[in-house]
Amino acid sequence: MKPIIQLDIKALTFPDEQEPALKNIKLNIIEGEFIAITGGAASGKSLLLHAITSAAPKFYPCTLSGTVKVADQDVSSIPLCQMADYLGYMMQEPQNQMVNRCVGDELAFGVSNLNLSQDEIESRVNEIMDFLGIREFSGRYTDALSGGQAQKVVLGSILAMKTPILLLDQPTAELDPKTSTELYRYLGQLNREKKVTTLVVMDKSGEVLKDADRVLVMEAGTVKDFLPVAEYHQKYGCRKNNRHLEPLQVNENTDIIRLNGASHTYKGGITGCHPLNFNLKKGDFTAVIGQNGSGKSTMLKLIEGLVKPSSGSVELFGTPVTKKNVGELRRQIGFLFQNPDDQIFCSSVKDEISYVLNNKNLSEHEQDQKIQETLALIGLEGLDEMHPQRLSRGQRQLLALGSVVINDPELIIADEPTSGLNGPQSQVVMEKLARLSSQGVSILLVTHDLAEARDFANRIVVMHNHQLALEFAAENMDDYLDDLVRLELMEGGDDKCLT
């Protein structure tokens, strides 16, 4: 059968790095195949896609020894701008890929450069908006989108191009479970019916494996395995948490967070959330779940003081939040943003980890000891002097976690802290949060991973249509599966379950 992608990469090396970032990769992708790519953080998954698009080395400063061919053409001879004729590519961070201010313009940008009629452009854009459920915010500014909404917009702009090859880097990492399932079903349909060659860096859910033909396992910049899906399952199995956690030290008399009818409306009359009544006790571990655009991010912004309530009030640690005291209250809080790049700003891993220690009365020895303990905890030991932007997305998320944990906060607010991480790395993050909770630290987690919420939180609240719609003990989630179907968080059917 005819290969559409041919890789013979002897070495791909960045300046000042002795070890190649990619090495000894020789394989062919057959036209019409559906390939899932997996591996740990910094294993080379994203960089492999960059090499196929020719962004490495044409855009990223590196040296490539070997050849990469797409449709029998050496990509080194194809101008980077013309690669869009061959493939559609989605980055791990969707916000880095949008170029227009308005959602509708973003969706139409690529197809508008294909010399199509206006009717065809509008037809494609409308078709993909309806499929992804984003027509309602087609006129919204792209910088006002949540992470999941941004991911849908970027996906839509790529799928509307109808290229013969799709390279997607964790396309559902920030999507709710129901939308993720629908998207993978759509990609599988495109692959089967239109013979679209598809390479997907998979997230920890493994949902993509239902439609994949083979799984490419990356490790330390090279191919560890390239297996049919059935053999991959036999060799690697699947992850199930169901961890036995230490009893939580919840203080029923102490409110760490209290929302008293708090709501927020954005400029232009866009609803962020309706009035919310919510509280979080000391030592509580509460997971907030809900569809993309259901109001979860706005709820966090209200708690963090990033937006003011349009009605009602917000209290932290028993104190009403005001413009004057919000800065002082934040010092007791650790924030883990959805995108780690929103909170990383230092020029080395060590500087980032130790930044909050500069205002603490610690000796140099005590600081170094605390830094090394934290680096070991998050698995970044030995990378002290590396620039954070040289880390993979997953490693940057672990770095952000370390910069929060080292400050010993009373409350941690975590917005999708495991997106971009594989199963074992997610386990590390969640077990650390659970351990902190058992020690009295309050945790507020926003996640799309329903199994993660069930296995690590003690309480789950569900956001739907910009309001709190449901609340239950996490250990009882299986009793609420019909409600989760009703609230469009998972698909129905007799076989509905959480893994």
LUMDO-319581 format. One line per 3 residues: number of its first residue (from 1); their letters; for each residue x, y, z of C-alpha. Coordinates in nm, 4 decimals. Each point is the difference from the previous one (the first is absolute). Layout:
<rs>
NUM = a = X/Y/Z ~ ...
</rs>
This chain:
<rs>
1 = mkp = 0.0000/0.0000/0.0000 ~ 0.1144/0.3532/-0.0765 ~ 0.1630/0.2003/0.2837
4 = iiq = -0.1156/0.3613/0.0257 ~ 0.2517/0.0926/0.2739 ~ 0.3549/-0.1368/-0.0042
7 = ldi = 0.2328/0.0703/0.2915 ~ 0.3731/-0.0661/0.0056 ~ 0.1218/0.2266/0.2800
10 = kal = 0.3526/-0.0776/0.1104 ~ 0.0165/0.2935/0.2423 ~ -0.1773/0.3275/0.0732
13 = tfp = 0.2137/0.2148/0.2289 ~ -0.0491/0.3406/0.1606 ~ 0.2878/0.2463/0.0476
16 = deq = 0.2072/-0.0484/0.3150 ~ -0.1562/-0.3422/0.0566 ~ 0.2271/-0.3039/-0.0148
19 = epa = -0.2754/-0.2609/-0.0252 ~ -0.2360/0.0018/-0.3018 ~ -0.3622/0.0773/0.0802
22 = lkn = -0.1031/-0.2550/-0.2656 ~ 0.2166/-0.2895/-0.1154 ~ -0.0038/-0.3250/-0.1961
25 = ikl = -0.3578/0.0289/-0.1259 ~ -0.0683/-0.1962/-0.3163 ~ -0.3619/-0.0818/-0.0831
28 = nii = -0.2748/0.0412/-0.2587 ~ -0.3613/0.1111/0.0462 ~ -0.2312/-0.1583/-0.2567
31 = ege = -0.2526/0.2204/-0.1795 ~ -0.3303/-0.0160/0.1866 ~ 0.1452/-0.1291/0.3275
34 = fia = -0.1120/0.1256/0.3399 ~ 0.2979/0.0154/0.2352 ~ -0.0112/0.0770/0.3743
37 = itg = 0.3237/0.1366/0.1478 ~ 0.0777/-0.0380/0.3690 ~ 0.2915/0.0286/0.2405
40 = gaa = 0.1123/0.1904/0.3079 ~ 0.0751/0.3704/0.0323 ~ 0.2939/0.1093/-0.2198
43 = sgk = -0.0033/-0.3337/-0.1835 ~ -0.0114/0.1804/-0.3359 ~ -0.3672/-0.0321/-0.0946
46 = sll = -0.0646/0.3655/-0.0841 ~ 0.3440/0.0461/-0.1537 ~ -0.0637/-0.2928/-0.2339
49 = lha = -0.3074/0.1828/-0.1326 ~ 0.2069/0.3173/-0.0384 ~ 0.2495/-0.1975/-0.2081
52 = its = -0.2767/-0.1325/-0.2265 ~ -0.1365/0.3515/-0.0573 ~ 0.3633/0.1185/-0.0604
55 = aap = -0.0419/0.2678/0.2704 ~ 0.3039/-0.1746/0.1462 ~ 0.2489/0.1098/-0.1248
58 = kfy = -0.1532/0.2798/-0.2156 ~ -0.1547/0.1849/0.2927 ~ 0.1542/-0.1532/0.3116
61 = pct = 0.3809/0.0429/0.0140 ~ 0.1302/-0.3546/-0.0306 ~ 0.1976/-0.2220/-0.2364
64 = lsg = -0.1615/-0.2980/-0.1715 ~ 0.2106/-0.2872/-0.1251 ~ -0.2080/-0.2275/-0.2220
67 = tvk = -0.3131/0.0396/-0.2106 ~ -0.3719/0.0557/0.0519 ~ -0.2308/-0.0583/-0.2976
70 = vad = -0.3689/0.0808/-0.0379 ~ -0.1812/-0.1224/-0.3121 ~ 0.3363/-0.1058/-0.1504
73 = qdv = 0.1440/0.3508/0.0401 ~ 0.2863/0.0921/0.2287 ~ -0.1517/0.2611/0.2320
76 = ssi = 0.3278/0.1921/0.0023 ~ -0.0795/0.1068/-0.3581 ~ -0.3559/0.1167/0.0784
79 = plc = -0.0434/0.3574/0.1292 ~ -0.1430/-0.0096/0.3518 ~ -0.3057/0.2001/-0.1024
82 = qma = -0.0844/-0.2592/-0.2674 ~ -0.0074/-0.2904/0.2447 ~ -0.3644/0.0940/0.0643
85 = dyl = -0.0755/-0.1534/-0.3431 ~ 0.1061/-0.3370/0.1365 ~ -0.0957/-0.0064/0.3650
88 = gym = -0.1924/0.1658/0.2784 ~ 0.1856/0.0391/0.3271 ~ -0.1278/0.0800/0.3476
91 = mqe = 0.2393/0.1119/0.2734 ~ -0.0195/-0.1072/0.3618 ~ -0.0812/0.3581/0.1071
94 = pqn = -0.2954/0.1193/-0.2131 ~ 0.0374/0.3639/0.1072 ~ 0.3398/0.0068/-0.1741
97 = qmv = -0.1585/-0.0914/-0.3328 ~ -0.2797/0.2558/-0.0336 ~ 0.0751/0.3052/-0.2135
100 = nrc = -0.3335/0.1815/-0.0208 ~ -0.1851/0.2030/0.2597 ~ -0.3453/-0.1402/-0.0788
103 = vgd = -0.0972/-0.3697/0.0152 ~ -0.1853/0.0086/-0.3327 ~ 0.3005/0.1547/-0.1752
106 = ela = 0.2292/-0.2611/0.1561 ~ -0.2136/-0.2863/-0.1294 ~ -0.0081/0.1485/-0.3507
109 = fgv = 0.3661/0.1068/-0.0164 ~ 0.1480/-0.3213/-0.1397 ~ -0.2744/-0.0854/-0.2497
112 = snl = -0.0021/0.3599/-0.1241 ~ 0.3483/-0.0653/-0.1379 ~ -0.1037/-0.3053/-0.2050
115 = nls = -0.1483/0.1885/-0.2975 ~ -0.3508/-0.1221/0.0832 ~ -0.3302/0.1720/-0.0687
118 = qde = -0.1554/0.2032/0.2812 ~ -0.2884/-0.2469/0.0156 ~ 0.2401/-0.2923/0.0484
121 = ies = 0.1941/0.1884/0.2695 ~ -0.3186/0.0797/0.1916 ~ -0.1273/-0.3564/-0.0436
124 = rvn = 0.3170/-0.1498/0.1465 ~ 0.0112/0.2437/0.2904 ~ -0.3685/-0.0500/0.0846
127 = eim = 0.0358/-0.3788/-0.0220 ~ 0.2916/-0.0112/0.2426 ~ -0.1588/0.2547/0.2386
130 = dfl = -0.3111/-0.2158/0.0248 ~ 0.2011/-0.3170/0.0546 ~ 0.2142/0.1512/0.2777
133 = gir = -0.2890/0.1957/0.1526 ~ 0.1720/0.3372/-0.0219 ~ -0.2433/0.2008/-0.2138
136 = efs = -0.1253/0.1879/0.3064 ~ 0.3370/0.1699/0.0520 ~ 0.1010/0.0478/-0.3648
139 = gry = 0.0043/0.3757/0.0592 ~ 0.2005/-0.0140/0.3224 ~ 0.3597/0.1206/0.0318
142 = tda = 0.2507/-0.2851/-0.0031 ~ 0.1804/0.1326/0.3085 ~ -0.3234/-0.0330/0.1999
145 = lsg = -0.0310/-0.3760/-0.0527 ~ 0.0533/-0.2677/0.2609 ~ 0.2705/-0.2576/-0.0671
148 = gqa = -0.2519/-0.2559/-0.1260 ~ -0.1764/0.2525/-0.2217 ~ 0.3341/0.1081/-0.1495
151 = qkv = 0.0828/-0.3632/-0.0721 ~ -0.3298/-0.0436/-0.1847 ~ 0.0608/0.3120/-0.2109
154 = vlg = 0.3502/-0.1078/-0.1041 ~ -0.1241/-0.3494/-0.0796 ~ -0.2820/0.1447/-0.2060
157 = sil = 0.2326/0.2224/-0.2013 ~ 0.2164/-0.3047/-0.0810 ~ -0.2800/-0.2456/-0.0780
160 = amk = -0.1632/0.2544/-0.2331 ~ 0.3139/-0.0124/-0.2179 ~ -0.0686/-0.3681/-0.0867
163 = tpi = 0.3675/-0.0864/-0.0454 ~ 0.1045/-0.3598/-0.0855 ~ 0.2108/-0.0225/0.3181
166 = lll = -0.0855/0.1066/0.3566 ~ 0.2629/0.0428/0.2727 ~ -0.1739/0.0672/0.3306
169 = dqp = 0.1879/0.0523/0.3266 ~ -0.2370/-0.1043/0.2813 ~ -0.3067/0.1484/-0.1726
172 = tae = -0.2361/-0.0806/0.2886 ~ 0.2205/0.0839/0.2999 ~ -0.2254/0.2899/0.1017
175 = ldp = -0.3340/-0.1321/-0.1270 ~ -0.2789/-0.1494/0.2088 ~ -0.0409/-0.3801/-0.0267
178 = kts = -0.3113/0.0030/-0.2193 ~ 0.1549/0.2408/-0.2513 ~ 0.3235/-0.2020/0.0037
181 = tel = -0.1880/-0.3189/-0.0843 ~ -0.1900/0.1736/-0.2801 ~ 0.3199/0.1486/-0.1422
184 = yry = 0.1866/-0.3304/-0.0080 ~ -0.3038/-0.1629/-0.1609 ~ 0.0062/0.2731/-0.2663
187 = lgq = 0.3740/-0.0442/-0.0588 ~ -0.0536/-0.3747/-0.0329 ~ -0.2746/0.0605/-0.2535
190 = lnr = 0.2218/0.2357/-0.2008 ~ 0.2739/-0.2601/0.0040 ~ -0.2238/-0.2860/-0.1120
193 = ekk = -0.2146/0.1796/-0.2563 ~ 0.2357/0.2667/-0.1360 ~ 0.3264/-0.1927/0.0570
196 = vtt = 0.1447/0.2976/0.1898 ~ 0.3362/-0.1044/0.1410 ~ -0.0146/0.0900/0.3694
199 = lvv = 0.2734/0.0246/0.2635 ~ -0.1198/0.0877/0.3500 ~ 0.2099/0.0516/0.3112
202 = mdk = -0.2424/-0.1582/0.2429 ~ -0.0957/0.1221/0.3437 ~ -0.0292/-0.2190/0.3055
205 = sge = -0.3603/-0.1016/-0.0733 ~ 0.1115/-0.2285/-0.2831 ~ -0.3339/0.0617/-0.1771
208 = vlk = 0.1832/0.0349/-0.3327 ~ 0.0985/-0.3675/0.0099 ~ -0.3547/-0.1001/-0.0996
211 = dad = 0.0716/0.1184/-0.3565 ~ 0.3799/-0.0269/-0.0235 ~ 0.1768/-0.2621/-0.2122
214 = rvl = 0.3401/0.0140/0.1702 ~ 0.1602/0.1629/0.3043 ~ 0.3380/0.1711/-0.0165
217 = vme = 0.1675/-0.0005/0.3418 ~ 0.2714/0.2662/0.0448 ~ 0.2716/-0.0063/0.2662
220 = agt = 0.3052/0.2259/0.0364 ~ -0.0333/0.1359/-0.3527 ~ -0.0265/-0.3282/-0.1834
223 = vkd = -0.2577/-0.2668/-0.0874 ~ -0.0365/-0.2545/0.2781 ~ -0.2850/-0.1939/-0.1637
226 = flp = -0.2228/0.0211/-0.3069 ~ -0.2817/-0.2477/0.0583 ~ -0.3501/-0.0894/-0.1152
229 = vae = -0.2514/0.1193/0.2575 ~ -0.0803/-0.3512/0.1234 ~ 0.3683/-0.0704/0.0692
232 = yhq = 0.0373/0.3394/0.1707 ~ -0.2849/-0.0884/0.2385 ~ 0.1589/-0.3363/0.0764
235 = kyg = 0.3413/0.1516/0.0690 ~ -0.0893/0.3229/0.1785 ~ -0.3469/-0.0631/0.1358
238 = crk = -0.2097/0.2943/0.1154 ~ 0.0065/0.2273/0.3024 ~ -0.2541/-0.0186/0.2771
241 = nnr = 0.0448/0.2070/0.3119 ~ -0.2576/-0.0952/0.2622 ~ 0.2584/0.0933/0.2611
244 = hle = -0.0592/-0.0426/0.3683 ~ 0.0595/0.3469/0.1413 ~ 0.0744/0.1118/0.3517
247 = plq = -0.3007/0.1409/0.1889 ~ -0.0409/0.3710/-0.0628 ~ 0.0396/0.2420/0.2885
250 = vne = -0.3106/0.2070/-0.0803 ~ -0.0916/0.2707/0.2510 ~ -0.3756/0.0448/-0.0304
253 = ntd = 0.0130/0.3263/0.1958 ~ 0.2479/0.1850/-0.2211 ~ -0.0906/0.1397/-0.3428
256 = iir = 0.3037/0.0578/-0.2201 ~ -0.2165/0.1150/-0.2937 ~ -0.3538/0.1311/0.0059
259 = lng = -0.1953/0.1329/-0.2975 ~ -0.3169/0.1816/0.1040 ~ -0.2151/0.0343/-0.3123
262 = ash = 0.3104/0.1039/-0.1967 ~ -0.0480/0.0474/-0.3753 ~ 0.1920/0.1626/-0.2837
265 = tyk = -0.0979/0.1420/-0.3375 ~ 0.2727/0.0851/-0.2491 ~ 0.0032/0.3010/-0.2307
268 = ggi = -0.2560/-0.0269/-0.2746 ~ -0.2456/-0.1695/0.2337 ~ 0.1674/-0.3420/-0.0226
271 = tgc = -0.0925/-0.2155/0.2991 ~ 0.2957/-0.1342/0.1934 ~ -0.2025/-0.1594/0.2768
274 = hpl = -0.3371/0.0465/0.1661 ~ -0.0160/0.0616/0.3792 ~ 0.1988/-0.2746/0.1740
277 = nfn = -0.0304/-0.1158/0.3599 ~ 0.3023/-0.2138/0.0771 ~ 0.2356/-0.0730/0.2881
280 = lkk = 0.3248/-0.1906/0.0506 ~ 0.1020/-0.1175/0.3481 ~ 0.3546/-0.0213/0.1361
283 = gdf = 0.1586/-0.3242/-0.1202 ~ -0.2779/-0.0613/-0.2525 ~ 0.0893/-0.1390/-0.3453
286 = tav = -0.2770/0.1063/-0.2379 ~ -0.0011/-0.0673/-0.3743 ~ -0.1989/0.2250/-0.2330
289 = igq = -0.1088/-0.1620/-0.3256 ~ -0.2099/0.1232/-0.2903 ~ -0.0112/0.0524/-0.3731
292 = ngs = 0.2271/0.2507/-0.1721 ~ -0.1543/0.3455/0.0447 ~ -0.2165/-0.1053/0.2966
295 = gks = 0.1466/0.2692/0.2266 ~ 0.2799/-0.1856/0.1805 ~ 0.2769/0.2415/-0.0985
298 = tml = -0.2112/0.3027/0.0963 ~ -0.0670/-0.1572/0.3382 ~ 0.3743/-0.0324/0.0557
301 = kli = 0.0609/0.3571/-0.1125 ~ -0.2533/0.1232/0.2552 ~ 0.1717/-0.1953/0.2761
304 = egl = 0.3445/0.1204/-0.1074 ~ -0.1174/0.3623/-0.0174 ~ 0.0839/0.0240/-0.3699
307 = vkp = -0.3538/0.1212/-0.0739 ~ -0.2441/0.1829/0.2254 ~ -0.3396/-0.1497/0.0806
310 = ssg = -0.2835/0.1694/-0.1891 ~ -0.2207/-0.1027/0.2916 ~ 0.0586/-0.1664/0.3349
313 = sve = 0.3339/-0.0293/0.1793 ~ 0.3093/-0.2179/0.0386 ~ 0.1679/-0.0904/0.3320
316 = lfg = 0.3437/-0.1579/0.0463 ~ 0.1184/-0.1309/0.3365 ~ -0.3050/0.1588/0.1627
319 = tpv = 0.0739/0.3463/-0.1419 ~ -0.2002/0.1807/-0.2723 ~ 0.2211/0.0552/-0.3036
322 = tkk = 0.0587/0.3661/-0.0847 ~ 0.2317/0.1874/-0.2304 ~ 0.2164/0.0939/0.2980
325 = nvg = 0.0468/-0.3437/0.1562 ~ -0.0048/-0.2342/-0.3020 ~ 0.3790/0.0130/-0.0360
328 = elr = 0.0570/-0.1018/0.3615 ~ -0.2573/-0.2812/-0.0196 ~ 0.1607/-0.1393/-0.3158
331 = rqi = 0.3237/-0.0624/0.1894 ~ -0.1714/-0.2907/0.1729 ~ -0.1094/-0.1512/-0.3329
334 = gfl = 0.1856/-0.2058/-0.2576 ~ -0.1342/0.0277/-0.3574 ~ 0.0512/-0.2634/-0.2682
337 = fqn = -0.1191/0.1482/-0.3270 ~ -0.1389/-0.1964/-0.2938 ~ 0.2979/0.1095/-0.2090
340 = pdd = 0.3292/-0.0097/0.1968 ~ 0.1474/0.2692/-0.2258 ~ -0.2400/0.2476/0.1614
343 = qif = 0.1974/-0.0233/0.3257 ~ 0.3576/-0.0889/-0.0965 ~ 0.2262/0.3002/-0.0521
346 = css = 0.3529/-0.0721/0.1297 ~ 0.2964/-0.0974/-0.2175 ~ 0.0879/-0.3264/0.1742
349 = vkd = -0.1819/-0.2838/0.1714 ~ 0.1782/0.0726/0.3294 ~ -0.0871/0.3711/-0.0105
352 = eis = -0.3645/-0.0818/-0.0710 ~ -0.0244/-0.2505/0.2839 ~ 0.1778/0.2260/0.2491
355 = yvl = -0.1631/0.3330/-0.0916 ~ -0.2467/-0.0001/0.2905 ~ 0.2792/-0.0837/0.2459
358 = nnk = 0.1664/0.3378/-0.0553 ~ -0.2372/0.1583/0.2518 ~ 0.0434/-0.2714/0.2640
361 = nls = 0.2513/0.0078/0.2814 ~ 0.1914/-0.3131/-0.1055 ~ 0.3736/-0.0613/-0.0105
364 = ehe = 0.1623/-0.0842/-0.3331 ~ 0.0371/-0.3613/0.1136 ~ -0.3676/-0.0209/0.0984
367 = qdq = -0.1056/0.1479/-0.3341 ~ 0.2157/-0.2444/-0.1978 ~ -0.1327/-0.2928/0.2002
370 = kiq = -0.3618/0.1050/-0.0580 ~ 0.0658/0.0551/-0.3721 ~ 0.1581/-0.3419/-0.0489
373 = etl = -0.2766/-0.1730/0.1960 ~ -0.2602/0.1687/-0.2208 ~ 0.1853/-0.0818/-0.3243
376 = ali = 0.0210/-0.3636/0.1047 ~ -0.3690/-0.0003/0.0886 ~ -0.1052/0.1207/-0.3463
379 = gle = 0.2587/-0.2044/-0.1887 ~ 0.2107/0.2889/-0.1321 ~ 0.3166/-0.0637/0.1993
382 = gld = 0.3168/0.0739/-0.1968 ~ -0.1738/0.2648/-0.2142 ~ 0.0742/0.2922/0.2351
385 = emh = 0.1636/0.2236/-0.2618 ~ -0.2199/-0.0855/-0.2989 ~ -0.2209/0.2760/-0.1435
388 = pqr = -0.3662/-0.0876/0.0669 ~ -0.0933/0.0482/-0.3652 ~ 0.2354/-0.2838/-0.0902
391 = lsr = -0.2194/-0.2331/0.2044 ~ -0.2931/-0.1913/-0.1449 ~ -0.3552/0.1119/0.0778
394 = gqr = -0.0329/-0.2761/0.2573 ~ 0.3269/0.0961/0.1690 ~ -0.1060/0.3656/0.0119
397 = qll = -0.3191/-0.1045/0.1777 ~ 0.2052/-0.1912/0.2537 ~ 0.2228/0.3071/0.0415
400 = alg = -0.3048/0.2164/0.0664 ~ -0.1142/-0.2519/0.2607 ~ 0.3405/0.0143/0.1674
403 = svv = -0.0017/0.3801/0.0143 ~ -0.3365/-0.0191/0.1788 ~ 0.0741/-0.2835/0.2417
406 = ind = 0.3322/0.1448/0.1191 ~ -0.1861/0.2967/0.1524 ~ -0.2058/-0.2217/0.2360
409 = pel = -0.3373/0.1603/-0.0897 ~ -0.3162/-0.0441/0.2065 ~ -0.2127/-0.0279/-0.3133
412 = iia = 0.0891/-0.1334/-0.3451 ~ -0.2208/0.0831/-0.2973 ~ 0.0862/-0.2312/-0.2892
415 = dep = -0.1489/0.0582/-0.3466 ~ 0.0507/-0.3178/-0.2086 ~ 0.3413/-0.0716/0.1572
418 = tsg = 0.0467/-0.3324/-0.1829 ~ -0.0815/0.1035/-0.3569 ~ 0.3023/-0.0818/-0.2125
421 = lng = 0.1233/-0.2670/0.2420 ~ -0.0036/-0.3745/-0.0567 ~ -0.1525/-0.2465/0.2475
424 = pqs = 0.2984/-0.0450/0.2356 ~ 0.0751/0.3747/0.0067 ~ -0.3659/0.0793/0.0705
427 = qvv = 0.0126/-0.2503/0.2831 ~ 0.2995/0.1823/0.1511 ~ -0.1788/0.3369/-0.0106
430 = mek = -0.3287/-0.1308/0.1368 ~ 0.1577/-0.2067/0.2768 ~ 0.1991/0.3039/0.1108
433 = lar = -0.3175/0.2107/0.0131 ~ -0.1805/-0.2762/0.1894 ~ 0.2868/-0.0285/0.2480
436 = lss = -0.0059/0.3758/0.0597 ~ -0.3748/-0.0163/0.0532 ~ 0.0403/-0.2766/0.2615
439 = qgv = 0.2394/0.2375/0.1797 ~ -0.2614/0.2765/0.0202 ~ 0.0628/0.1930/-0.3225
442 = sil = -0.3240/0.0872/-0.1794 ~ -0.0131/-0.1001/-0.3679 ~ -0.2359/0.1351/-0.2665
445 = lvt = 0.0504/-0.1959/-0.3213 ~ -0.1530/0.0682/-0.3408 ~ 0.0286/-0.3036/-0.2249
448 = hdl = -0.1554/-0.1719/-0.3009 ~ 0.1278/-0.3378/0.1165 ~ -0.3014/-0.1512/0.1762
451 = aea = 0.1945/-0.3025/0.1257 ~ 0.2676/0.2314/0.1372 ~ -0.2650/0.1981/0.1884
454 = rdf = -0.1559/-0.3168/0.1399 ~ 0.3277/-0.1588/0.1069 ~ 0.1630/0.2976/0.1726
457 = anr = -0.2605/0.2538/0.1126 ~ -0.2404/-0.0462/0.2910 ~ -0.2739/0.2221/-0.1498
460 = ivv = -0.1088/0.0784/-0.3561 ~ -0.2041/0.2968/-0.1199 ~ -0.1303/0.0275/-0.3547
463 = mhn = -0.0285/0.3246/-0.1971 ~ -0.2614/0.0156/-0.2772 ~ -0.1306/0.3009/-0.1917
466 = hql = 0.2060/0.2398/0.2170 ~ -0.1358/-0.1230/0.3324 ~ 0.0535/-0.2726/0.2603
469 = ale = -0.2255/-0.2854/-0.1034 ~ 0.1008/-0.2986/0.2136 ~ 0.2085/-0.0962/0.3049
472 = faa = 0.0884/-0.3425/0.1424 ~ 0.2662/-0.1977/0.1854 ~ 0.2703/-0.1103/-0.2450
475 = enm = -0.0139/-0.3622/0.1145 ~ -0.3656/-0.0087/-0.1115 ~ 0.0633/0.1187/-0.3573
478 = ddy = -0.1118/-0.3293/-0.1536 ~ -0.3462/0.0647/0.1470 ~ -0.0204/0.3270/-0.1967
481 = ldd = 0.0940/-0.1241/-0.3484 ~ -0.3515/0.0655/-0.1336 ~ 0.0233/0.3584/0.1281
484 = lvr = 0.3405/0.0442/-0.1685 ~ -0.1568/-0.1206/-0.3258 ~ -0.2878/0.2444/0.0462
487 = lel = 0.2465/0.2833/0.0599 ~ 0.1885/-0.1024/-0.3165 ~ 0.3211/-0.0959/0.1768
490 = meg = 0.0032/-0.3527/-0.1374 ~ -0.1846/-0.2077/-0.2542 ~ -0.2929/-0.2222/0.0905
493 = gdd = -0.0586/-0.3689/-0.0689 ~ 0.0036/-0.3191/0.2006 ~ 0.3799/-0.0115/-0.0024
496 = kcl = 0.0620/0.3414/0.1477 ~ 0.2787/-0.0152/0.2564 ~ 0.3081/0.1799/0.1263
499 = t = 0.3492/-0.1454/-0.0441
</rs>
